[in-house]
Amino acid sequence: MANAPDIDPSAIDALLQGRHGDPYAVLGPHGVGDARELRVLAPGARGVLALREDGSSERLRSEREGFFRGRIGAGRYRLRIEWDGAIQETEDPYAFGTLLEEDDLHAIAAGRHPQLTRVLGAHAMRLGEVDGVRFAVWAPNARRVSVVGDFNAWDGRRHPMRARPSAGVWEIFVPGIGPGARYKYEIIGPDGHIGPQKADPLARRTEAPPATASIVAGYETYAYTDGDWMRERAARHAPDAPIAVYEMHAGSWRHPAGGTPSWHYLSEQLIPYVQAMGFTHIELMPIMEHPFGGSWGYQPLGLFAPTARYGPPEAFAEFVDRCHAAGIGVILDWVPAHFPSDAHGLVRFDGTALYEHQDPREGYHPDWNTMIYNLGRNEVRNLLIASALEWLERYHVDGLRVDAVASMLYRDYSRKADEWVPNVFGGRENLESIAFLRELNGIVRERCPGALMIAEESTAWPGVSAPVDQGGLGFHYKWNMGWMHDTLHYMHEDPLHRRYHHHEMTFGLVYAWSERFMLPLSHDEVVHGKGSLLGKMPGDEWQRLANLRAYYAFMWTHPGKKLLFMGCEIGQHAEWNHDGEVSWWELDAPGHRGLQRLVRDLNHLYAGLPALHRLDAEPDGFAWVIGDDAGNSVYAYRRRDGRGGEALVVCNMTPVPREGYRIGVPAAGAWRERLNTDAQDYGGSGMGNAGGRTSEPVPSHGMPDSLCLTLPPLATLILQYEG
């Protein structure tokens, strides 16, 4: 029988120093048949016994302090390791063969693995009759990678991993541990330097910050009960559907007495609130694990893990499931544009610029002091697409709002002339990002039917929401940042001066159907010294609330889906503070309570009146009646559902009431006043049109009939044609 091969003493030295790049070549059982020799690396151990299946044992001799070897013969064995004050019995991690299949390695190397989370990361599993965890990580330029954790006293010498060079992947099966185990990777880079211990890029669970370890997730997936929702959600997300989004930061919506927010608390408190308010969706600012709370989640590192701040992953899954049971969709902010440079994260992961560009003109973001993903690398694109699919498939999330798309599309975004690198054609377009976004949106449409992809894109880039096969980026909706900036600027003006800015409220209709738009009044407008939405309004307290009521009704009747940030629905005075909570006590004041009631009624009217949403993305759904009365700061327009349904919207953006204001209408008969933002229930003066008006055969605005209306001060009216 063949003898076990000799060991080069330098190999033992390298193992004991934690620098051997191929530990399986030395450790574990070696030889043939009964001539097998066992080698075990256990730095700090007093002794090691090999326990045979027949009950006998073999004490391995200590050849060097921490390195043990001995003959064990054929058959299975276990190790009994004697530590100071403790005895450990375990399977030998170096007794197992290769773990990942060659097909998986080929797909990883090509950047095309359809289930990347199935192969990389930490997976609790059973190999044969042995329970443990399989670890696998991409680090192609590393000399050595070890998994470290509580199970090996965070000693990088104890569990060096096997290299799979064809894909740049390292793997190991660690027996005897399972879900809940904390771990990181210790990596020696190509320069021979041991870098900071790294969190797992594909960890599905993490420690709560400021701790930074990854945690092995459980075997089980959450048992969802939302089958009907998932089958029906495509219709809820169609261009002709009402979509009203409540954007929020999970940690600062409301604090439980004597505690901190959790997914369970939000399930109990947030879901019924959003349901009663009539919002169709909740949009969560990034909940992917992030080290710095002050980034609000926009500097994430755990692209596959819900932040531990609010509970374990299964608690987030339950939150989504309960939202669906209440008829509410869940959208997540998702950040593929940049990542932070925290030492335990992705930056120089294997000692090289692996996930980021090497050149800081491409790989460093000056606006946010963060790194930029190298989307020219197949493996990096694969990682980001896998992250998107993780939230949409594993957690049944209904859509992703992709942050900072503009910064991805332009190589010179926020850079001076000498601070950027042109593309291969000499242009400023980021061709790699364009290809990535198209690939991402194509895969999501194929694998996650009904899920929404929404772009925060602030430029005039063409075709953001156009299909990929028509040259577009393939998103479903785009945030209309231009509309937001123009209309907020108008509302900030003293009503006396609004006549000079009249076009700022009408200009959005010039391009309203160039994309499928969402109108965002987001967190970005109430931070960094910008004050609250209420604070942007001119006048005294009554006028500010009246302005905001009129503005919200203008927004809810304007073409485009709706998004409102938490606290704005009650007219919060202070700008948002991520360490605080919404100032719910302001609801003790009738004006704020009235504003909240108005937002609720707007949501219900928007969903219940097809003229306000059915042709939202088509020009036939909108027509100006009065767009040029700058002198009175009055606007009037029709919304139509294409099936005979008509709504007339009239805005008076001055504090001057206007009696007998005549407006042409397309059809004779009764026009019922469905909503008046000046109603006393909303905190207004109570002026209006006593439920509605009947048209008169008096031509006006190019139409044969007209209404003679009372326009309340700083108010918007919504009238429905009843024939």
N, C-alpha and C positions, 0 to 999 in steps of 0.2 A: 504494500500500500504506500501511496505517496505521502511524503512527510510535508508538514506545513513549511512554507518558505521562510527563510530567515528574514529578520527585520533589520533594516539599515538603522543604526543608532541615531543618525540625524533625523530620521522620521519620528522616533520617539521624542527627541528633543523638540521637534516642531509641534508635536501634539501637546506636550506639556507646556509649551509656551503659547499655545492657542493659535498657531500659525500654519498648521498643516491644511493644505487645500483639498486633500482627498482622503478623509478619515476612514472611509469604507475600505480603502486599500490596505489598511493596517488593522483596524478594530473589528471586533466581532469574531465569528468562527472562520478559520482558514484551514485549508487542507482537504483531504478526501477521506470519507468513511471514518473508521475508528482512529485515524491519525489526525483528526481535527484538533487544532489548537485554538484556544479562546484568548483574545486580548481585550482587556477592559481598561478604559481611561476613567479614573475616579479620583481626581485631585482632592486631597484632604481626607480620603478614606483610610481607615486603619486596616481593613482587610476585605477580601471579596471571596465568596464561595459560589461555585456553580452547582445548582441543585438539579440533579437529573430526575427524569420521569419515574425511575424505579425507586426513588427515595434516597438514593445515595448522593453524596456530594463530593466536590473536589475543591480544596482550598487552592486558590491561585497564588502563585508566588509574586511578591512585589519585586519587580526588576528595577524600577525606579520609583521614587516616591510619587504615587498617584498612577503608576502604570503597572498592571497586573496581567499575568499570562499563565496558562497551564493547559494540559491535555484534558479533553472532556469526552472524547468518543462521539459516537453517533447519537441521534435522537434530540428531542427538545430539551431545553434547559431554562432555568430562571437564575437570576442573580440575587444573592443576599449580600448587601453592602453594609459593612459595619462602619458607622460614623461615630464620632465622639458623642456618646449619650443617645444614640438612635440606631435602629436596625431598619434597613429598607429592603424590601423584596420587590423585584420588578423584572419584567422582561428586558431583554437586551435590545436597545434601539438599533444596534448594528447587525442584528440577526435578520433583518428584513431586506428584501430586494428592492429594486427600483419601484417607485410609487406611481408616477405619472406615465400615461401611455404615450407612445411615440406620436400618435395622431394629435394628441393634446399639445405636445411640445412643438410640433410643426405648426399648428394653428396659432400658438402663442407667438412663435417667431415671426409669423406672417402678419401678426396683428389682426387676426380674423377669428379669434375664438368666440363662438356664439354664447358660451356660458363660462366666462372667465372666472366668475366667483365660485364655480364648481371645482376649479382646479387650483387656483392660487388662494393664498390666505390660510387660515387655520380651520380644520374640519375635524370635529369629533367623530370618530368612526370605529368600527371593529374590523381588524385584519385577522382573518381566520377566527381564532377564539380569543383574541387579545383586544381589549379596549384601549384606546389612546387617542392621540390627536396627530393628524398629518399636517405638517407645515410646509408651505411652498412659497417662495418669494422670487421675484425677478430682480437680479442684481448682476448683470452680465460682465461687469468690469471688476468685480470683487475677486480678491485672492482667496478669501475664506469668509463664510457666513455661518454664524451659530445662532441658534434660538436660545434665548435666556429667559428666565422667569423665576417665580417662587420655587418651582419644582427642581431647580438646580442652583439655587442661591445666587442667581444672576451672574453665574460664572461662565464666560464665553468658551472656556476650555471643555466644558462638560458635554455639550451637544452640538459639535460642528456638523454641518449639513453636507449632503452629497450634491455635487455639481452635475447638472445636466447641460453640458456646453452647447448643444444644438439650439437651445432656446434661451441660454443665459439664466436658467432657473436653478435654484437650490432647494432641496427637499430633505425631509426627515420625518419619520414616524416616532413619536415619543409615547411609549406605553405608560399606562397607569395614571394618566391625567385626563381631564375632561372639561366640559363646559364650566366656565367660571375661572379657569386658570389665567393668570396674568402673564403676559409675555412681551418681548420685543426681539429685534434682531441686532446682533453685534457683528459689524462688518469690517473687514480689513480691505482697504482700497488698493488700487493698483500701485500706489506709492509705498505700500507696506504699513501704512498708518492705521491704527484702530480708531475709527470714527465714533461719534456719539451713538449710543444705542437708539435704534430707529423703531418707531411704531410701524405696525403692519399697514401698508397702503391699502390692503383689501380687508382690513379688520371689519367685522360686522357688529362689534361691540367694543366699547372703550371704557376706561376709567373716567370718572367725572373730573374735569379740570379743577385745580391746576395739575393734578396727576396726569400722566401721559401714556400709561401702558395700554396696550391692546388687551382684550379679553376674549377668550375662546367662547364663541356663541353656542347656543344649545342645539341639540339634534332637531328639535321640533320646529315646524313652521306653524304660524297662527292659523287656527281654523276659522276662516272668514265665513260670514253669513250673508254676503252681499251679492250673491249670484244675479239676482234680478237687476240690481243697480248696474253691475258691470255689463250686462247684456243691453241695457237701455241707455247707457251714458252717451253713446255716439249722437243720439238725437238731442240730448241735453246740451251738447257742445257744438251743434251745427250753427252755421251763420244765421239761420232764421230763429234761433232760440234765445230767450232772455238769459243773459249772464251778468250777474251783479256780484262782485267779489269783495269780501271783507278781508283786507290785508292786515296782518297782525304779527307782532313779536310775542312768541309764546311766554317769555319770561316777564313781560311787563304789561300784560293786559289787565290782570287782577291778581292780587296776592291773597291767598287764604289766610285767615286769622292765625297768627303765630306760626306760619309755615312758609314754604316756598311753592311756586307753581309746579304742577306735575301733569302728565298726560291724563291721569285719572281725574284730577281736579278740573282740567279743561273739558274733559268729557262731560262732567257733571254740570259745569257752569257755562262754558262757552257755547256748546252745541245748542242748548235750548234758547240761548240769547240770539244767536245767529239765525236760528230757525224762526223765532218770533219776529225778528227784524226783516225777514223776507230775503236775505241774501242767499244766493244760490251756491256760493262757494266760499271757502276759507282759503286764503293764500298765506302760507307761513313763510316769514323771512327765514333764511337758511337754518335748517336744524341739523345739517351734517356736522359732525363733531368738529369743534374749532377751539383752539387754545385760549384765545383772547375774547372775553365776552363783549368788550367794547367794540369789536368789529361787527357785532350784531349777526355773526355767522357768515359774513362775506369774505372771511379769510379762513376757509375750511381746510382741514387736513384729513379728516375721516370721511372720505367720499362715499362710504358704504355703511356708515354707522350713525344712527340717530344719536344726538348728543345725550350723554348720560345725565345732564343737568335735570332732566324732567322724568327720568325713569328708564327702565330697560327697554330693549327693542320691542318686545312683545306688548308693552304698554302703548307704544306708539301705534303698533298694528291695530290694537283694540280701539284706539282713538279714531283711526281712519274708518274702521268697520262701523263704529257707532255714528260717525258723521254720515256715512252712506245710509244707515238705517233711518236717519232723520231727514234724508233727501238732500244732503249737503255734499258737494264735491270738495276735494282737497287738492290744492295746487301748492307746489313747493318751489321756492327760489332755489336755483341751482347755479353753481359758479364754476364754469370751465375756463374762465378767462385768466385766472391767476391763482397763486397759492402762496401762503406765507413762508418765510424763511426760518421758522423755528427749527432748532437743531434736531429735534426728534422726528421731524417730518420728511418731506420729499426732497428738500434741497440737498444737492450733491449726495444722493442717496447711497450710491455704492462707491463714493469717493470721487465721482465724476458728475458732470452736468448731465444727469440721466433723464430726468423728467423736464428740465428746463433747457433753454438754449445756452450754449457756452458763451456766446457773445452777448454782453449786457445790453447792447443796442436792440437785441431781439428778446433776451431772456429776463430783463428786469423792467418792472413797471414803476415809473417815477411817481405816478399819482398816489399809489397805495403802498409803496415800498415793499412790493411783493415780487415773486418770480412768475414768469410766463411759461405755460406749457409749450413744449416743442411738439407742435401738432404735425410736424414733418416725420415724426417717428411713428411707425405703425403700432408699436406696443403702447405708446402714450394715448393714441386715439382709441385703441381697444379698451384701455383702462377707463377712459372717460365715458365711452359708450356703455360699457358694463355698469358704471355707476348710475347713469341715467336709467338703464333697464332695471337695476336693483330696486329703485324707488317705485317704478311703474309696475313691475311684475311682482316682486316680493311683497311690497307694502300696499299694492292696489291704489297708489296715488293716481289722481286723475289728470295731472298735468304738471309740466315744469315751466317755470318762467326763467328763461336763460338770461343771466345777469351780464351786463356790460358787453353786449354783442358788438357795439360800435368799436370798442377798443380791440376786438378781435379782427375786425374786417380791414383795418387800416394799419399798415406798418409804421406810419408816422403819427399815429394817434398820440396826442399830447406830447409830442417830441419836437425839438428844434431841428433845423435843417441838417445839422451834422450828427444827429443822434439816432438815426435810423438807417436800416439797410433795405434798399429797393428789392423787389422781387426779380425773378430771372429775366423778366422782360423790361426791367427798369422802372416799373410802376410802383405805386403806393399800396395797391391792393394786396392783402394777405391771402395768397392763393391756397396755402395749406389750411387756413381757418375756414375759407369758403368751402373747400372740399370736405372738411370735417363736419361742418354744420349741415351740409346737404346729405352726407352719409348718415349722420345722427338722425335727422328728421325722417329720412327714408326708412331706416330700421325701426324707428318708433311707430311709424304709420303701419308697417308690416306686422310687427310683433305685438303692438299694444293698441288695437283698434279702439277708437273713441277717446284716446288720451290726447290732451292738448299740449302743444309746444308753442310758447309765447316768447317773443323776443323783446327785450329792452334794447331798442336800437334808436338812437337819437339823431341820426343823420337822414339824408334823403337817398340812402342806398336803395336802388330799385328792386322790387320783387322780393322783399323780405317774406311776405306771406303768399308768394306765388309758388306753384308746384315746381319741384326740381326739374321735371321733364319739360317745363316751359322756361327754364333758365333762372328760376327763383331759388331762394334758400330753403323753402319748404316748411316754414313755420305756419301755424294756423292763424295766429294773431300777432300784431305788433302794437306795443305801447305807443300811443300818439303823444309824443313829448311836445311836438309843436303846438298842438291844440292846448295842452296844459299850460305851457309858458304864455301863449298869447292871451288866453282867457283869464288866467290869474293876474296878468299885468293889467288887463282891462278892469277887473274887479277891484284892484288896488287903487285905481284912480278915484279921485273925488268925483261924485256924480256930475258936478258942474263942468268937469273937463272931459267926461266920457264921450261927448259928441266928437271930440278930436281923435278918438281911438276906436270909433265905431267898427272899423274893419277888423279889429282884433277878434271880435266875436263871430264874424262871418267868414274869415279867411279859411278856417278849417274845412268849410264845405267845398272849397275849390279843389281839394285833393282827397276828400273824404272816402272816395271809392278806389283810390290808387292802391290801397292795401286793405286788408281786414283789420280794423283797429279796435283797440281797447283804450278807453279814456281813463288815464290814471291820475288820481289825487293820492299820491303814495307817501310813504314815510320820508322820501327825499325832500318833500316840500315843507316838512315841519321839524327839521333838525338843523344843526350847525348855525344857529343864530337866525334862521329864517322865521322863527316864531310859528304860531299856529295858523291854521286857515282862518279862524275867526279874527286873529290879530292882523291879517292882511286886509281885512275889510275896513273901509273908511267910516267915519261918523261916530256917534255915540253908541252905547251898548245896544239900544233897540235897533239902530240902523245897521250895525255890524251883523246882528242876527238876521235881520231882514235881507240884507245883501247875500248872506250865505244861503238862506232859504231859496231866494230867487235863483242863485247860481246853481245850486244842486238840482233844482227842477229843470233848468236849462240843460245841465249835463245829462240828466236821466231821459230827456226827450231828444237829445242830439244823437245822430247816428254813431254807433260804436258801443261795444260792451263797456261795463262800468267797473271801476275799482276805487274803493275808498279805504283809507287807512283808519285803524282803530282810534277812537277818541274824537275823530272829526265828525262822527254822527251826533255827538252831543255838544259840539261847539266848544271843545276844551280850550281854555285860555292859554295855557302854557304849551310850549313846544314839547315834543316827545322826549322823554328821558328813559333810556333803556334800563336804568336801575330803579325806576319808580313804577307807577301804574297809571292807568287812565284815571282822570280826576272825576270819579263817579259821583262824588259829593256835589258836583255842580248841577246835577239833576234836581237838586232841591229848588233851584231857581226855575220858575215857569218857562222862561224863554229857552233855556237849554232843554228842558223836558219837551217843549213844543218842537224844537229842531229834531230831536230824536224821533218823535212821533211822525214828523214829516218824512224823514228818511225811510222809516218803516212803510209809510203809505206810498211813497214813490216806488219802492221795491215791489209792493203788491200790485200797484197800478201798472207798472212796467211789465210785469209778468202776465197780468190779466188782460191787458189791452193789446191785441196783436198789432195794431197800427204802430206801436212804439218799438216793436222788435222784429216783426216778421221779415221785412225787407231792409233790415239793418245794413246789409252789405251791398245794396243795390240802389242806384240813383232813383229808381221809380218810387222808393219809399220816402222820399223827401222832396218838398218844394217850398221855395220861399214865397211868402205872401207880401211881407214887408221886410226888406233888408236894407233899405236906404233912408230910414227916418232917423238920421243922426241927430237932428235938432231936438227930438224928444227922447232919444235913446230908447226907442221902441223897436222890438223885433217881433215878427210873426211868421210862422211857418207851419206847413202841413206835414203830418206823418201819415203814411198810408200802408195798408196791409196787403194790397193787390187783390183783395176780394170784396171791395166795397167799403171796408172799414176806414174811417177818417178820424183824425184827431187834429185839432187846431191848438197851437201853442203860441202864447203871447207873453212877451217879457217887457216890463217897464222898469228900466234900470236907473230911474231917478226917484227921489222921494216925493215927486209931485204927482198927486192923483190926477187921472185924466178921465173926465166924464164924456160920454157921447163919442168915444173914439170908434170910428167906423172901419171895419175890416171886411174885405171881400171874402166870400166863401164859395166853394164850388157847387154846393147843393142846397136847395131850399129846404127849410124845415127846422126842427128843433136841434139845438146844440147844447148839450148838458155840461155844466161846469163840473168836471170830475175832480179837479184839485185846484186849490187857490192857496199859494204860499202865504198870503196875508190873512188867512183864516185865524180866528181867535184861538182855535185849538192848537195852532202852531206858534202862538205868541204874537200874532199880527193884529192889525187894527180892525179887522172884520169887514173891510170893504169888499165888494164883489158884485156878482150878477145873479144873486138869489136863485142859485141852482142852475142857471143857464139862460139862454136867449133863443128866440125864434127869429129866423132870418127875415129880412125885408127885401122886396124886389127893387132894391136900390143898387145900381151897378157900382162897383168899387174894385180897384186893383185888378182890372181886367176880367172881373167875374160878374155875372148878372145879378147876384144877390149879395147881401152883406149883413153883418151883425153890428149893432150899436152897443158897444161894451163900456163898462166902467173898468179902468185899469188902476188897481190899487198901487200904492207907493212901493217901490222896490219889491216887486212881486212878479211871479210867473203864474199864468193861468193855463190850465189844460182843459179843453172842451172836446167832447166826443159827439160826433154826428149821430143822431138817433132817427132822422128821417121825419 
